[in-house]
Amino acid sequence: MSSLENKIIISTRPLSVDDSIKKGLIEKGATVLDFPMIQICPVELNQEIRDTLQQLASFQWIVFTSKNGADCFFKLLNQSDIKTEVVASAKIA
């Protein structure tokens, strides 16, 4: 018997096609119920954000607080036609 067999776990994470945590729990025998409590909504690319992205080469640090934040950041870079190499001199956390 698996350690999670007959266990019900409620996942409050946003729904995702690639939810490796959910898949892992199911593989261990758990029943996972999706009950998402947050929704990820990227910001619209506006002139203020575009101007800030143009100055990235002068940044010493770029700090991400989540995987979703990092994903959105790089999508905004792509929308702005800014090469990812511009952040190479910054420390990333």
C-alpha positions as a printed NumPy array, in Angstrom:
array([[  0.   ,   0.   ,   0.   ],
       [  1.313,   3.447,  -0.945],
       [  1.837,   6.02 ,   1.779],
       [ -0.857,   8.301,   0.307],
       [ -3.431,   5.671,  -0.652],
       [ -6.936,   6.564,   0.59 ],
       [ -5.813,  10.156,   1.286],
       [ -7.67 ,  13.122,  -0.189],
       [ -5.626,  16.25 ,  -0.828],
       [ -7.199,  19.571,  -1.785],
       [ -4.946,  21.576,  -4.075],
       [ -5.417,  25.346,  -3.865],
       [ -2.799,  25.979,  -6.558],
       [ -3.813,  27.589,  -9.865],
       [ -4.835,  25.044, -12.494],
       [ -1.917,  24.11 , -14.707],
       [ -1.367,  21.656, -17.532],
       [  2.097,  20.845, -16.157],
       [  1.325,  20.277, -12.46 ],
       [  4.122,  17.939, -11.412],
       [  3.154,  18.132,  -7.727],
       [ -0.38 ,  16.926,  -8.483],
       [  0.941,  14.155, -10.74 ],
       [  3.374,  13.038,  -8.036],
       [  0.647,  12.904,  -5.4  ],
       [ -1.613,  10.871,  -7.675],
       [  1.252,   8.473,  -8.459],
       [  1.651,   7.931,  -4.694],
       [ -2.014,   6.948,  -4.474],
       [ -3.645,  10.194,  -3.315],
       [ -6.887,  11.59 ,  -4.646],
       [ -6.292,  15.251,  -5.547],
       [ -9.215,  17.661,  -5.655],
       [ -8.593,  20.934,  -7.468],
       [ -9.847,  23.999,  -5.617],
       [ -7.785,  26.871,  -7.063],
       [ -7.72 ,  29.932,  -4.805],
       [ -5.678,  32.292,  -6.97 ],
       [ -5.538,  33.211, -10.628],
       [ -2.38 ,  34.357, -12.387],
       [ -2.993,  37.439, -14.548],
       [  0.024,  38.988, -16.272],
       [  0.208,  42.766, -16.518],
       [ -0.347,  44.487, -19.831],
       [  2.776,  45.821, -21.485],
       [  2.481,  49.602, -21.215],
       [  4.933,  52.435, -21.848],
       [  6.091,  52.61 , -18.208],
       [  6.982,  48.915, -18.187],
       [  8.585,  49.196, -21.618],
       [ 10.748,  52.118, -20.379],
       [ 11.807,  50.137, -17.293],
       [ 12.719,  47.096, -19.381],
       [ 14.854,  49.322, -21.614],
       [ 16.963,  50.174, -18.525],
       [ 17.63 ,  46.564, -17.43 ],
       [ 21.319,  46.736, -18.313],
       [ 21.788,  49.187, -15.422],
       [ 20.18 ,  46.883, -12.825],
       [ 22.434,  45.143, -10.297],
       [ 19.766,  42.683,  -9.14 ],
       [ 16.58 ,  41.208, -10.574],
       [ 14.491,  39.449,  -7.925],
       [ 11.611,  37.112,  -8.723],
       [  9.145,  36.096,  -6.034],
       [  7.611,  33.215,  -7.977],
       [  7.93 ,  31.039, -11.07 ],
       [  4.922,  32.845, -12.503],
       [  6.599,  36.219, -12.   ],
       [  9.707,  35.024, -13.817],
       [  7.617,  33.58 , -16.667],
       [  5.697,  36.854, -17.069],
       [  8.922,  38.897, -16.944],
       [ 10.473,  36.965, -19.814],
       [  7.248,  37.155, -21.837],
       [  7.31 ,  40.95 , -21.414],
       [ 10.952,  40.985, -22.553],
       [  9.961,  39.027, -25.632],
       [  7.004,  41.356, -26.359],
       [  9.402,  44.306, -26.076],
       [ 11.894,  42.719, -28.497],
       [ 14.583,  42.856, -25.792],
       [ 17.173,  40.081, -25.843],
       [ 17.51 ,  38.066, -22.636],
       [ 21.273,  38.712, -22.739],
       [ 20.551,  42.218, -21.396],
       [ 20.082,  40.725, -17.909],
       [ 23.379,  38.784, -18.021],
       [ 25.247,  41.324, -15.912],
       [ 22.583,  41.411, -13.189],
       [ 22.421,  39.027, -10.264],
       [ 19.217,  36.997, -10.309],
       [ 17.355,  35.854,  -7.216]])
